């Protein structure tokens, strides 16, 4: 920032031109499109659906509503729009001014007086890109928070006996004491939207916004004009307004005023991943971004964890089955955070075993999902209108069984499974657990040799930890497809036929 113009004269000489926020976004987007850049790095699965709609909305100069269920990156997308702004823009450096005034066309009387007095010598400061985005959560938001209100403290501070513009000595009219009328700008508190003049403002969970505040947004979206209560003071602000909402609450009668819906330029419909592969990629990316460290397989001291593909698939299938379960309230949705939390929990369990037993690398097993209740409870909303009497924990167990059965069917041939069930029917029991050493699994399944063969169908690795994971997967698959039963106690799982 040190080499940027610091006066209005220097700014003019630099050739800088003023442009609206939406024009700025559009022109910077065009440059990045032309250069073939990744517009939304880290956003996966939206390449052919959501992102083209956002691009169209920016090119069209629309305010946007991001509508989708929880965990669909709505807030992240809104925040990333700030990346299309210039790295910094100039503003009049007016002490105490709540607005970052355009040096060429200020909107407040304070800014206009300042420019008239200082002319080309007016000092210039620079507003960084990351400071030009603000957001607010709708519940509890008042009119004064985002639009504005009469400020009693400013009224009390006014000195009506001193003529307007003479209270500030060397800088008359610049301070808050430059008026005695309740209808003057100096008596107002500016809300978030006026303060974000020349920036982006986002309102999360729009349907929970008070009706009075929704009405206050009418003029902002249509006329770009802020009016505070009934006072004859208004400002022509330059701001892009963004919203987020859940489809069920947004479409519910009376939650969002129809006139406000009508003024929103574009509705961007988000969605959950269209494929399991995309969902796995998102889960891994977000888990690593959230601080998960899988370690280095070449460095045992880092307690590395290697996750087999089938375990990643089981974790993701838990979320996929939850999103279509009759026991889960589908209006609420099932966030991608469920998969991320379960993935991290599974890795943590495998790493704990590696630390205790000195194994390297650690390979997650189905028994490492025995602790998935801790990372899943609270992330589902049960369908209380149904006839079931199941607890959330029981629903999760049923979903886990469905997830395992789904992936098991993709890996293991149906032929020959009856032979394994016949061996269990003779009274054989196999006990596994997340604390057992991987090297023990070969001896564990000696009573049921076909299990070993099935494990090689899943993965033919000679690594004991991978074999142990495959064996547990086969045993869990037999249970999930109702060929054997299992019981859990004291950190171990026993497979048998009752």
Buried (B, 14 or more C-beta within 10 A) or exposed (E): EEEBBBBBBBBBEEEBEBBBBBEBBBEBBBEBEEEEEEBBEEBBBBEEEBBEBBBEBBBEBBBBBBBBBBBBBBBEBBBBBBBBBBEBBBBBBBEEBBBBBBBBEBBBBBBBBBBEBBEEEBBBBBBEBEEBBBBBBBEEBEBBBBBBBBBEEBBEBBEEEBEBBEBBEEBBBBBBBBBBBBBBBBBBBBBBBBBBBBBBBBBBBBBBBBEEBBBBBBBBBEEBEBBBBEBEBBBEBBBBBBBBBBBBBBEEEEBBBEEBBEBBBBBBEBEBBEEBEBBBBBBBBBBBEEEBEBBEEEEBEBBBBBBBEBBBBBBBBBBBBBBEBEBBBBEBBBBBBBBBBBBBBBBBBBBBBBEEBEBBBBBBBBBBBBBBBEBBEEBBBBBEEEEEEEEBEEBBBBBBBBBBBBBBEEBBEEEEBEEBBEBBEEEBEBBBBBBBBBEEBBEBBEBBEBBBBBBBEBBEBEEBBBBBBBBBBBBBBBBBBEBBEBEEEEEBBBBBBE
